[in-house]
Structures are given as C-alpha cells and as structure tokens.
Amino acid sequence: MIHYNLHCVACGHDFDDWFENMADWDARKSSFACPSCGAAQVEKALMAPSVGASKAAAPEPACNPATCCNPGCAMAAGF
C-alpha cells in the first residue's frame, strides 16, 4: 500500500488517499475526484520521504586500565 498526498488543481484542496501500488494510482488518476469540489483535476502533491529514526550509536567500550593507551586517562594513572 502507498499513501499519497493529493492536491486538487481546481480548488486547491489538499487531501490524501491509499493506493495498492503506483500502477493503481496511474490507473485511477484520470477518474479520481476531489472530495471537496468533485473536480477530476487531482495530482500527487510534493511529499517528504519516509525516513526511519536514526539508530543510536553503539556505546563506548568500558575503559580497561590494563590495556589503556591514553596517557591522559584517569583510570590508567596508577598502572
């Protein structure tokens, strides 16, 4: 299923609808009517892509004082 934002060219009404696929929209667009004014001058509106939430970065590994190579590390100070 594809969700499209639609725009009526005749009256400027913005609405949305679901379609089985892009071919379903292509087949129905010539007979699709605006629910506000009934005009058949309906086109797909500009849409932002659906982007999933970003994944959190992996947590930093815990400091191991025995193998720490950072001379400024407070954990490795006594080793």
PyMOL Python script that loads the backbone (N, CA, C, O; Angstrom):
from pymol import cmd

cmd.read_pdbstr("""\
ATOM      1  N   MET A   1       0.842  -1.183   0.000  1.00  0.00           N
ATOM      2  CA  MET A   1       0.000   0.000   0.000  1.00  0.00           C
ATOM      3  C   MET A   1       0.887   1.246   0.000  1.00  0.00           C
ATOM      4  O   MET A   1       1.919   1.304   0.668  1.00  0.00           O
ATOM      5  N   ILE A   2       0.449   2.231  -0.768  1.00  0.00           N
ATOM      6  CA  ILE A   2       1.170   3.501  -0.863  1.00  0.00           C
ATOM      7  C   ILE A   2       0.220   4.620  -0.444  1.00  0.00           C
ATOM      8  O   ILE A   2      -0.927   4.677  -0.886  1.00  0.00           O
ATOM      9  N   HIS A   3       0.714   5.500   0.409  1.00  0.00           N
ATOM     10  CA  HIS A   3      -0.052   6.650   0.876  1.00  0.00           C
ATOM     11  C   HIS A   3       0.420   7.874   0.107  1.00  0.00           C
ATOM     12  O   HIS A   3       1.596   8.235   0.163  1.00  0.00           O
ATOM     13  N   TYR A   4      -0.504   8.517  -0.616  1.00  0.00           N
ATOM     14  CA  TYR A   4      -0.149   9.709  -1.384  1.00  0.00           C
ATOM     15  C   TYR A   4      -0.873  10.930  -0.832  1.00  0.00           C
ATOM     16  O   TYR A   4      -2.059  10.868  -0.508  1.00  0.00           O
ATOM     17  N   ASN A   5      -0.151  12.035  -0.730  1.00  0.00           N
ATOM     18  CA  ASN A   5      -0.769  13.335  -0.500  1.00  0.00           C
ATOM     19  C   ASN A   5      -1.222  13.819  -1.869  1.00  0.00           C
ATOM     20  O   ASN A   5      -0.458  13.774  -2.833  1.00  0.00           O
ATOM     21  N   LEU A   6      -2.461  14.279  -1.956  1.00  0.00           N
ATOM     22  CA  LEU A   6      -3.032  14.702  -3.233  1.00  0.00           C
ATOM     23  C   LEU A   6      -3.442  16.162  -3.159  1.00  0.00           C
ATOM     24  O   LEU A   6      -3.681  16.704  -2.081  1.00  0.00           O
ATOM     25  N   HIS A   7      -3.519  16.785  -4.324  1.00  0.00           N
ATOM     26  CA  HIS A   7      -3.855  18.210  -4.413  1.00  0.00           C
ATOM     27  C   HIS A   7      -4.830  18.413  -5.564  1.00  0.00           C
ATOM     28  O   HIS A   7      -4.597  17.937  -6.676  1.00  0.00           O
ATOM     29  N   CYS A   8      -5.922  19.119  -5.295  1.00  0.00           N
ATOM     30  CA  CYS A   8      -6.884  19.452  -6.339  1.00  0.00           C
ATOM     31  C   CYS A   8      -6.434  20.753  -7.008  1.00  0.00           C
ATOM     32  O   CYS A   8      -6.304  21.788  -6.354  1.00  0.00           O
ATOM     33  N   VAL A   9      -6.201  20.682  -8.311  1.00  0.00           N
ATOM     34  CA  VAL A   9      -5.763  21.859  -9.063  1.00  0.00           C
ATOM     35  C   VAL A   9      -6.900  22.874  -9.157  1.00  0.00           C
ATOM     36  O   VAL A   9      -6.655  24.080  -9.169  1.00  0.00           O
ATOM     37  N   ALA A  10      -8.125  22.400  -9.223  1.00  0.00           N
ATOM     38  CA  ALA A  10      -9.280  23.285  -9.405  1.00  0.00           C
ATOM     39  C   ALA A  10      -9.557  24.161  -8.183  1.00  0.00           C
ATOM     40  O   ALA A  10      -9.737  25.371  -8.319  1.00  0.00           O
ATOM     41  N   CYS A  11      -9.594  23.555  -6.978  1.00  0.00           N
ATOM     42  CA  CYS A  11      -9.983  24.341  -5.796  1.00  0.00           C
ATOM     43  C   CYS A  11      -8.867  24.503  -4.769  1.00  0.00           C
ATOM     44  O   CYS A  11      -9.023  25.254  -3.806  1.00  0.00           O
ATOM     45  N   GLY A  12      -7.736  23.806  -4.960  1.00  0.00           N
ATOM     46  CA  GLY A  12      -6.608  23.938  -4.044  1.00  0.00           C
ATOM     47  C   GLY A  12      -6.707  23.066  -2.803  1.00  0.00           C
ATOM     48  O   GLY A  12      -5.869  23.173  -1.907  1.00  0.00           O
ATOM     49  N   HIS A  13      -7.716  22.206  -2.736  1.00  0.00           N
ATOM     50  CA  HIS A  13      -7.911  21.341  -1.571  1.00  0.00           C
ATOM     51  C   HIS A  13      -6.817  20.277  -1.514  1.00  0.00           C
ATOM     52  O   HIS A  13      -6.540  19.620  -2.517  1.00  0.00           O
ATOM     53  N   ASP A  14      -6.192  20.105  -0.344  1.00  0.00           N
ATOM     54  CA  ASP A  14      -5.195  19.060  -0.131  1.00  0.00           C
ATOM     55  C   ASP A  14      -5.833  17.936   0.668  1.00  0.00           C
ATOM     56  O   ASP A  14      -6.524  18.189   1.655  1.00  0.00           O
ATOM     57  N   PHE A  15      -5.606  16.700   0.249  1.00  0.00           N
ATOM     58  CA  PHE A  15      -6.146  15.531   0.933  1.00  0.00           C
ATOM     59  C   PHE A  15      -5.221  14.364   0.665  1.00  0.00           C
ATOM     60  O   PHE A  15      -4.203  14.522  -0.010  1.00  0.00           O
ATOM     61  N   ASP A  16      -5.554  13.211   1.176  1.00  0.00           N
ATOM     62  CA  ASP A  16      -4.697  12.049   0.976  1.00  0.00           C
ATOM     63  C   ASP A  16      -5.548  10.817   0.728  1.00  0.00           C
ATOM     64  O   ASP A  16      -6.751  10.806   0.988  1.00  0.00           O
ATOM     65  N   ASP A  17      -4.888   9.766   0.212  1.00  0.00           N
ATOM     66  CA  ASP A  17      -5.573   8.503  -0.045  1.00  0.00           C
ATOM     67  C   ASP A  17      -4.532   7.400  -0.166  1.00  0.00           C
ATOM     68  O   ASP A  17      -3.346   7.660  -0.371  1.00  0.00           O
ATOM     69  N   TRP A  18      -4.997   6.173  -0.035  1.00  0.00           N
ATOM     70  CA  TRP A  18      -4.141   4.992  -0.137  1.00  0.00           C
ATOM     71  C   TRP A  18      -4.363   4.309  -1.476  1.00  0.00           C
ATOM     72  O   TRP A  18      -5.480   4.282  -1.993  1.00  0.00           O
ATOM     73  N   PHE A  19      -3.285   3.754  -2.039  1.00  0.00           N
ATOM     74  CA  PHE A  19      -3.340   3.034  -3.309  1.00  0.00           C
ATOM     75  C   PHE A  19      -2.579   1.728  -3.157  1.00  0.00           C
ATOM     76  O   PHE A  19      -1.643   1.633  -2.362  1.00  0.00           O
ATOM     77  N   GLU A  20      -2.985   0.721  -3.920  1.00  0.00           N
ATOM     78  CA  GLU A  20      -2.332  -0.588  -3.852  1.00  0.00           C
ATOM     79  C   GLU A  20      -0.862  -0.487  -4.242  1.00  0.00           C
ATOM     80  O   GLU A  20      -0.005  -1.102  -3.607  1.00  0.00           O
ATOM     81  N   ASN A  21      -0.573   0.283  -5.278  1.00  0.00           N
ATOM     82  CA  ASN A  21       0.792   0.468  -5.774  1.00  0.00           C
ATOM     83  C   ASN A  21       0.781   1.657  -6.726  1.00  0.00           C
ATOM     84  O   ASN A  21      -0.255   2.298  -6.903  1.00  0.00           O
ATOM     85  N   MET A  22       1.911   1.955  -7.335  1.00  0.00           N
ATOM     86  CA  MET A  22       1.974   3.103  -8.256  1.00  0.00           C
ATOM     87  C   MET A  22       1.096   2.885  -9.478  1.00  0.00           C
ATOM     88  O   MET A  22       0.522   3.836 -10.009  1.00  0.00           O
ATOM     89  N   ALA A  23       0.989   1.636  -9.928  1.00  0.00           N
ATOM     90  CA  ALA A  23       0.144   1.337 -11.091  1.00  0.00           C
ATOM     91  C   ALA A  23      -1.326   1.596 -10.769  1.00  0.00           C
ATOM     92  O   ALA A  23      -2.087   1.999 -11.648  1.00  0.00           O
ATOM     93  N   ASP A  24      -1.735   1.371  -9.519  1.00  0.00           N
ATOM     94  CA  ASP A  24      -3.113   1.649  -9.102  1.00  0.00           C
ATOM     95  C   ASP A  24      -3.403   3.145  -9.222  1.00  0.00           C
ATOM     96  O   ASP A  24      -4.464   3.536  -9.708  1.00  0.00           O
ATOM     97  N   TRP A  25      -2.459   3.982  -8.779  1.00  0.00           N
ATOM     98  CA  TRP A  25      -2.637   5.436  -8.934  1.00  0.00           C
ATOM     99  C   TRP A  25      -2.730   5.804 -10.409  1.00  0.00           C
ATOM    100  O   TRP A  25      -3.607   6.574 -10.801  1.00  0.00           O
ATOM    101  N   ASP A  26      -1.827   5.257 -11.235  1.00  0.00           N
ATOM    102  CA  ASP A  26      -1.836   5.574 -12.667  1.00  0.00           C
ATOM    103  C   ASP A  26      -3.156   5.169 -13.316  1.00  0.00           C
ATOM    104  O   ASP A  26      -3.656   5.873 -14.194  1.00  0.00           O
ATOM    105  N   ALA A  27      -3.720   4.047 -12.892  1.00  0.00           N
ATOM    106  CA  ALA A  27      -4.980   3.578 -13.458  1.00  0.00           C
ATOM    107  C   ALA A  27      -6.168   4.422 -12.998  1.00  0.00           C
ATOM    108  O   ALA A  27      -7.116   4.619 -13.757  1.00  0.00           O
ATOM    109  N   ARG A  28      -6.124   4.918 -11.766  1.00  0.00           N
ATOM    110  CA  ARG A  28      -7.269   5.637 -11.198  1.00  0.00           C
ATOM    111  C   ARG A  28      -7.194   7.152 -11.298  1.00  0.00           C
ATOM    112  O   ARG A  28      -8.199   7.828 -11.078  1.00  0.00           O
ATOM    113  N   LYS A  29      -6.012   7.713 -11.629  1.00  0.00           N
ATOM    114  CA  LYS A  29      -5.857   9.172 -11.548  1.00  0.00           C
ATOM    115  C   LYS A  29      -6.766   9.942 -12.501  1.00  0.00           C
ATOM    116  O   LYS A  29      -7.168  11.063 -12.188  1.00  0.00           O
ATOM    117  N   SER A  30      -7.094   9.374 -13.646  1.00  0.00           N
ATOM    118  CA  SER A  30      -7.954  10.103 -14.582  1.00  0.00           C
ATOM    119  C   SER A  30      -9.411  10.134 -14.121  1.00  0.00           C
ATOM    120  O   SER A  30     -10.174  11.002 -14.547  1.00  0.00           O
ATOM    121  N   SER A  31      -9.801   9.208 -13.265  1.00  0.00           N
ATOM    122  CA  SER A  31     -11.191   9.183 -12.785  1.00  0.00           C
ATOM    123  C   SER A  31     -11.307   9.573 -11.321  1.00  0.00           C
ATOM    124  O   SER A  31     -12.399   9.540 -10.754  1.00  0.00           O
ATOM    125  N   PHE A  32     -10.180   9.947 -10.699  1.00  0.00           N
ATOM    126  CA  PHE A  32     -10.178  10.320  -9.284  1.00  0.00           C
ATOM    127  C   PHE A  32     -10.730  11.727  -9.136  1.00  0.00           C
ATOM    128  O   PHE A  32     -10.353  12.620  -9.895  1.00  0.00           O
ATOM    129  N   ALA A  33     -11.615  11.939  -8.175  1.00  0.00           N
ATOM    130  CA  ALA A  33     -12.235  13.254  -7.990  1.00  0.00           C
ATOM    131  C   ALA A  33     -11.913  13.828  -6.621  1.00  0.00           C
ATOM    132  O   ALA A  33     -11.753  13.088  -5.650  1.00  0.00           O
ATOM    133  N   CYS A  34     -11.820  15.134  -6.549  1.00  0.00           N
ATOM    134  CA  CYS A  34     -11.594  15.842  -5.300  1.00  0.00           C
ATOM    135  C   CYS A  34     -12.817  15.662  -4.396  1.00  0.00           C
ATOM    136  O   CYS A  34     -13.941  15.873  -4.852  1.00  0.00           O
ATOM    137  N   PRO A  35     -12.633  15.280  -3.139  1.00  0.00           N
ATOM    138  CA  PRO A  35     -13.771  15.118  -2.246  1.00  0.00           C
ATOM    139  C   PRO A  35     -14.435  16.442  -1.861  1.00  0.00           C
ATOM    140  O   PRO A  35     -15.563  16.447  -1.368  1.00  0.00           O
ATOM    141  N   SER A  36     -13.746  17.558  -2.082  1.00  0.00           N
ATOM    142  CA  SER A  36     -14.287  18.862  -1.726  1.00  0.00           C
ATOM    143  C   SER A  36     -15.156  19.454  -2.829  1.00  0.00           C
ATOM    144  O   SER A  36     -16.273  19.902  -2.574  1.00  0.00           O
ATOM    145  N   CYS A  37     -14.635  19.454  -4.068  1.00  0.00           N
ATOM    146  CA  CYS A  37     -15.375  20.107  -5.152  1.00  0.00           C
ATOM    147  C   CYS A  37     -15.811  19.146  -6.259  1.00  0.00           C
ATOM    148  O   CYS A  37     -16.611  19.518  -7.117  1.00  0.00           O
ATOM    149  N   GLY A  38     -15.295  17.916  -6.249  1.00  0.00           N
ATOM    150  CA  GLY A  38     -15.681  16.934  -7.259  1.00  0.00           C
ATOM    151  C   GLY A  38     -14.916  17.024  -8.565  1.00  0.00           C
ATOM    152  O   GLY A  38     -15.182  16.250  -9.486  1.00  0.00           O
ATOM    153  N   ALA A  39     -13.970  17.951  -8.669  1.00  0.00           N
ATOM    154  CA  ALA A  39     -13.195  18.107  -9.899  1.00  0.00           C
ATOM    155  C   ALA A  39     -12.255  16.921 -10.095  1.00  0.00           C
ATOM    156  O   ALA A  39     -11.785  16.321  -9.128  1.00  0.00           O
ATOM    157  N   ALA A  40     -11.990  16.595 -11.338  1.00  0.00           N
ATOM    158  CA  ALA A  40     -11.107  15.477 -11.657  1.00  0.00           C
ATOM    159  C   ALA A  40      -9.671  15.933 -11.890  1.00  0.00           C
ATOM    160  O   ALA A  40      -8.844  15.152 -12.361  1.00  0.00           O
ATOM    161  N   GLN A  41      -9.370  17.171 -11.571  1.00  0.00           N
ATOM    162  CA  GLN A  41      -8.017  17.705 -11.763  1.00  0.00           C
ATOM    163  C   GLN A  41      -7.204  17.496 -10.477  1.00  0.00           C
ATOM    164  O   GLN A  41      -6.861  18.452  -9.781  1.00  0.00           O
ATOM    165  N   VAL A  42      -6.908  16.237 -10.182  1.00  0.00           N
ATOM    166  CA  VAL A  42      -6.190  15.877  -8.964  1.00  0.00           C
ATOM    167  C   VAL A  42      -4.802  15.380  -9.341  1.00  0.00           C
ATOM    168  O   VAL A  42      -4.639  14.599 -10.279  1.00  0.00           O
ATOM    169  N   GLU A  43      -3.803  15.846  -8.591  1.00  0.00           N
ATOM    170  CA  GLU A  43      -2.438  15.394  -8.841  1.00  0.00           C
ATOM    171  C   GLU A  43      -1.763  15.065  -7.517  1.00  0.00           C
ATOM    172  O   GLU A  43      -2.203  15.500  -6.453  1.00  0.00           O
ATOM    173  N   LYS A  44      -0.695  14.295  -7.601  1.00  0.00           N
ATOM    174  CA  LYS A  44       0.063  13.978  -6.391  1.00  0.00           C
ATOM    175  C   LYS A  44       0.764  15.239  -5.914  1.00  0.00           C
ATOM    176  O   LYS A  44       1.332  15.983  -6.714  1.00  0.00           O
ATOM    177  N   ALA A  45       0.723  15.475  -4.617  1.00  0.00           N
ATOM    178  CA  ALA A  45       1.394  16.627  -4.026  1.00  0.00           C
ATOM    179  C   ALA A  45       2.815  16.240  -3.650  1.00  0.00           C
ATOM    180  O   ALA A  45       3.138  15.058  -3.526  1.00  0.00           O
ATOM    181  N   LEU A  46       3.650  17.235  -3.475  1.00  0.00           N
ATOM    182  CA  LEU A  46       5.021  17.016  -3.052  1.00  0.00           C
ATOM    183  C   LEU A  46       5.018  16.388  -1.666  1.00  0.00           C
ATOM    184  O   LEU A  46       4.331  16.861  -0.760  1.00  0.00           O
ATOM    185  N   MET A  47       5.788  15.324  -1.512  1.00  0.00           N
ATOM    186  CA  MET A  47       5.835  14.618  -0.231  1.00  0.00           C
ATOM    187  C   MET A  47       7.280  14.463   0.216  1.00  0.00           C
ATOM    188  O   MET A  47       8.189  14.343  -0.606  1.00  0.00           O
ATOM    189  N   ALA A  48       7.480  14.467   1.519  1.00  0.00           N
ATOM    190  CA  ALA A  48       8.799  14.185   2.070  1.00  0.00           C
ATOM    191  C   ALA A  48       8.956  12.674   2.175  1.00  0.00           C
ATOM    192  O   ALA A  48       7.983  11.976   2.462  1.00  0.00           O
ATOM    193  N   PRO A  49      10.133  12.165   1.955  1.00  0.00           N
ATOM    194  CA  PRO A  49      10.324  10.723   2.075  1.00  0.00           C
ATOM    195  C   PRO A  49      10.147  10.265   3.508  1.00  0.00           C
ATOM    196  O   PRO A  49      10.403  11.013   4.452  1.00  0.00           O
ATOM    197  N   SER A  50       9.718   9.060   3.655  1.00  0.00           N
ATOM    198  CA  SER A  50       9.569   8.474   4.979  1.00  0.00           C
ATOM    199  C   SER A  50      10.914   7.912   5.401  1.00  0.00           C
ATOM    200  O   SER A  50      11.411   6.953   4.811  1.00  0.00           O
ATOM    201  N   VAL A  51      11.492   8.510   6.417  1.00  0.00           N
ATOM    202  CA  VAL A  51      12.803   8.100   6.880  1.00  0.00           C
ATOM    203  C   VAL A  51      12.670   7.598   8.305  1.00  0.00           C
ATOM    204  O   VAL A  51      12.094   8.270   9.160  1.00  0.00           O
ATOM    205  N   GLY A  52      13.201   6.427   8.551  1.00  0.00           N
ATOM    206  CA  GLY A  52      13.135   5.856   9.898  1.00  0.00           C
ATOM    207  C   GLY A  52      13.991   6.633  10.872  1.00  0.00           C
ATOM    208  O   GLY A  52      14.857   7.419  10.488  1.00  0.00           O
ATOM    209  N   ALA A  53      13.728   6.395  12.129  1.00  0.00           N
ATOM    210  CA  ALA A  53      14.503   7.060  13.172  1.00  0.00           C
ATOM    211  C   ALA A  53      15.950   6.583  13.109  1.00  0.00           C
ATOM    212  O   ALA A  53      16.220   5.426  12.785  1.00  0.00           O
ATOM    213  N   SER A  54      16.860   7.470  13.416  1.00  0.00           N
ATOM    214  CA  SER A  54      18.264   7.089  13.383  1.00  0.00           C
ATOM    215  C   SER A  54      18.560   6.137  14.529  1.00  0.00           C
ATOM    216  O   SER A  54      17.977   6.228  15.609  1.00  0.00           O
ATOM    217  N   LYS A  55      19.457   5.246  14.269  1.00  0.00           N
ATOM    218  CA  LYS A  55      19.846   4.294  15.294  1.00  0.00           C
ATOM    219  C   LYS A  55      20.870   4.952  16.204  1.00  0.00           C
ATOM    220  O   LYS A  55      21.723   5.716  15.752  1.00  0.00           O
ATOM    221  N   ALA A  56      20.775   4.645  17.488  1.00  0.00           N
ATOM    222  CA  ALA A  56      21.719   5.201  18.447  1.00  0.00           C
ATOM    223  C   ALA A  56      23.096   4.604  18.196  1.00  0.00           C
ATOM    224  O   ALA A  56      23.222   3.439  17.818  1.00  0.00           O
ATOM    225  N   ALA A  57      24.106   5.399  18.407  1.00  0.00           N
ATOM    226  CA  ALA A  57      25.472   4.913  18.240  1.00  0.00           C
ATOM    227  C   ALA A  57      25.764   3.854  19.293  1.00  0.00           C
ATOM    228  O   ALA A  57      25.218   3.890  20.395  1.00  0.00           O
ATOM    229  N   ALA A  58      26.614   2.929  18.946  1.00  0.00           N
ATOM    230  CA  ALA A  58      26.992   1.886  19.896  1.00  0.00           C
ATOM    231  C   ALA A  58      27.673   2.530  21.092  1.00  0.00           C
ATOM    232  O   ALA A  58      28.430   3.486  20.926  1.00  0.00           O
ATOM    233  N   PRO A  59      27.423   2.032  22.282  1.00  0.00           N
ATOM    234  CA  PRO A  59      28.051   2.640  23.457  1.00  0.00           C
ATOM    235  C   PRO A  59      29.566   2.433  23.433  1.00  0.00           C
ATOM    236  O   PRO A  59      30.066   1.431  22.921  1.00  0.00           O
ATOM    237  N   GLU A  60      30.259   3.378  23.985  1.00  0.00           N
ATOM    238  CA  GLU A  60      31.717   3.286  24.076  1.00  0.00           C
ATOM    239  C   GLU A  60      32.075   2.102  24.966  1.00  0.00           C
ATOM    240  O   GLU A  60      31.410   1.861  25.973  1.00  0.00           O
ATOM    241  N   PRO A  61      33.109   1.368  24.607  1.00  0.00           N
ATOM    242  CA  PRO A  61      33.517   0.262  25.490  1.00  0.00           C
ATOM    243  C   PRO A  61      34.036   0.810  26.819  1.00  0.00           C
ATOM    244  O   PRO A  61      34.589   1.908  26.884  1.00  0.00           O
ATOM    245  N   ALA A  62      33.849   0.034  27.858  1.00  0.00           N
ATOM    246  CA  ALA A  62      34.325   0.450  29.174  1.00  0.00           C
ATOM    247  C   ALA A  62      35.850   0.510  29.160  1.00  0.00           C
ATOM    248  O   ALA A  62      36.506  -0.286  28.488  1.00  0.00           O
ATOM    249  N   CYS A  63      36.391   1.437  29.888  1.00  0.00           N
ATOM    250  CA  CYS A  63      37.831   1.596  29.944  1.00  0.00           C
ATOM    251  C   CYS A  63      38.450   0.413  30.700  1.00  0.00           C
ATOM    252  O   CYS A  63      37.963   0.010  31.757  1.00  0.00           O
ATOM    253  N   ASN A  64      39.515  -0.123  30.143  1.00  0.00           N
ATOM    254  CA  ASN A  64      40.257  -1.200  30.794  1.00  0.00           C
ATOM    255  C   ASN A  64      41.631  -0.633  31.138  1.00  0.00           C
ATOM    256  O   ASN A  64      42.471  -0.478  30.252  1.00  0.00           O
ATOM    257  N   PRO A  65      41.872  -0.323  32.406  1.00  0.00           N
ATOM    258  CA  PRO A  65      43.136   0.312  32.771  1.00  0.00           C
ATOM    259  C   PRO A  65      44.368  -0.485  32.361  1.00  0.00           C
ATOM    260  O   PRO A  65      45.408   0.112  32.083  1.00  0.00           O
ATOM    261  N   ALA A  66      44.287  -1.803  32.313  1.00  0.00           N
ATOM    262  CA  ALA A  66      45.454  -2.619  31.976  1.00  0.00           C
ATOM    263  C   ALA A  66      45.851  -2.468  30.513  1.00  0.00           C
ATOM    264  O   ALA A  66      47.019  -2.649  30.172  1.00  0.00           O
ATOM    265  N   THR A  67      44.891  -2.138  29.637  1.00  0.00           N
ATOM    266  CA  THR A  67      45.199  -2.033  28.211  1.00  0.00           C
ATOM    267  C   THR A  67      45.011  -0.623  27.661  1.00  0.00           C
ATOM    268  O   THR A  67      45.068  -0.420  26.448  1.00  0.00           O
ATOM    269  N   CYS A  68      44.791   0.341  28.530  1.00  0.00           N
ATOM    270  CA  CYS A  68      44.540   1.714  28.094  1.00  0.00           C
ATOM    271  C   CYS A  68      45.813   2.327  27.518  1.00  0.00           C
ATOM    272  O   CYS A  68      46.886   2.253  28.117  1.00  0.00           O
ATOM    273  N   CYS A  69      45.666   2.936  26.333  1.00  0.00           N
ATOM    274  CA  CYS A  69      46.808   3.578  25.665  1.00  0.00           C
ATOM    275  C   CYS A  69      46.746   5.094  25.744  1.00  0.00           C
ATOM    276  O   CYS A  69      47.568   5.784  25.141  1.00  0.00           O
ATOM    277  N   ASN A  70      45.778   5.614  26.484  1.00  0.00           N
ATOM    278  CA  ASN A  70      45.606   7.051  26.590  1.00  0.00           C
ATOM    279  C   ASN A  70      46.364   7.552  27.808  1.00  0.00           C
ATOM    280  O   ASN A  70      45.964   7.264  28.936  1.00  0.00           O
ATOM    281  N   PRO A  71      47.457   8.301  27.611  1.00  0.00           N
ATOM    282  CA  PRO A  71      48.246   8.759  28.773  1.00  0.00           C
ATOM    283  C   PRO A  71      47.478   9.728  29.662  1.00  0.00           C
ATOM    284  O   PRO A  71      47.841   9.902  30.825  1.00  0.00           O
ATOM    285  N   GLY A  72      46.423  10.366  29.147  1.00  0.00           N
ATOM    286  CA  GLY A  72      45.656  11.300  29.957  1.00  0.00           C
ATOM    287  C   GLY A  72      44.492  10.654  30.663  1.00  0.00           C
ATOM    288  O   GLY A  72      43.715  11.345  31.322  1.00  0.00           O
ATOM    289  N   CYS A  73      44.345   9.354  30.547  1.00  0.00           N
ATOM    290  CA  CYS A  73      43.212   8.655  31.137  1.00  0.00           C
ATOM    291  C   CYS A  73      43.373   8.557  32.644  1.00  0.00           C
ATOM    292  O   CYS A  73      44.391   8.070  33.136  1.00  0.00           O
ATOM    293  N   ALA A  74      42.372   9.018  33.372  1.00  0.00           N
ATOM    294  CA  ALA A  74      42.426   8.964  34.832  1.00  0.00           C
ATOM    295  C   ALA A  74      42.378   7.535  35.349  1.00  0.00           C
ATOM    296  O   ALA A  74      42.897   7.246  36.427  1.00  0.00           O
ATOM    297  N   MET A  75      41.761   6.641  34.588  1.00  0.00           N
ATOM    298  CA  MET A  75      41.661   5.247  35.027  1.00  0.00           C
ATOM    299  C   MET A  75      43.023   4.542  34.944  1.00  0.00           C
ATOM    300  O   MET A  75      43.293   3.640  35.737  1.00  0.00           O
ATOM    301  N   ALA A  76      43.869   4.934  34.012  1.00  0.00           N
ATOM    302  CA  ALA A  76      45.154   4.271  33.824  1.00  0.00           C
ATOM    303  C   ALA A  76      46.278   4.929  34.610  1.00  0.00           C
ATOM    304  O   ALA A  76      47.434   4.529  34.466  1.00  0.00           O
ATOM    305  N   ALA A  77      45.981   5.912  35.426  1.00  0.00           N
ATOM    306  CA  ALA A  77      47.014   6.693  36.137  1.00  0.00           C
ATOM    307  C   ALA A  77      47.915   5.836  37.027  1.00  0.00           C
ATOM    308  O   ALA A  77      49.115   6.095  37.126  1.00  0.00           O
ATOM    309  N   GLY A  78      47.357   4.839  37.659  1.00  0.00           N
ATOM    310  CA  GLY A  78      48.168   4.064  38.610  1.00  0.00           C
ATOM    311  C   GLY A  78      48.779   2.819  38.010  1.00  0.00           C
ATOM    312  O   GLY A  78      49.408   2.048  38.735  1.00  0.00           O
ATOM    313  N   PHE A  79      48.622   2.585  36.709  1.00  0.00           N
ATOM    314  CA  PHE A  79      49.120   1.325  36.127  1.00  0.00           C
ATOM    315  C   PHE A  79      50.362   1.506  35.329  1.00  0.00           C
ATOM    316  O   PHE A  79      50.892   0.537  34.784  1.00  0.00           O
TER     317      PHE A  79
END
""", "prot")
cmd.dss("prot")
cmd.show_as("cartoon", "prot")
cmd.util.cbc("prot")
cmd.orient("prot")
